[in-house]
Amino acid sequence: VLAWLGSEKGIVATPHAQRSVARLLVRFVDGAPLNLIQLLDTVEQSLGTPVQTAVKREDEQAFALANGSNLMFCEDAARRIQRALDADKSIADFHVRLEHQESLHAHNAVAHMRKNVPFI
């Protein structure tokens, strides 16, 4: 069992499945161009796993392996997003709410990060 858990087949079976939702409120610097695609790309790159709205059956194993190899707590994911947004000079302020929707527990895990004062 120990050998299997350490194998590529076992790595994706070890953690329980979760869906995550990130909500971003962003205020750009006056005069900065609004580039939402770049913003989404920045967030996806900071997490190391792109958003997948639909995965073809033949791509499921590769997608599950990529996600299973990049596990993180919601607080870690929120900190990664915070670092990425802090580095973007076109962003004046932001608030991030990240939620891991638990499949085994009766509660979800939630983390919040912000740059300056909350504006929500």
ABEGO torsion letter per residue (X at the ends): XAAAAABAAAAAAABBBBBBBBBBBBBBBBGBBBBAAAAAAAAAAAAGBBBBABBBAAAAAAAAAAAAAABBBAAAAAAAAAAAAAABAABABBBBBBBBBBAABABBBBBBBBABBBAX
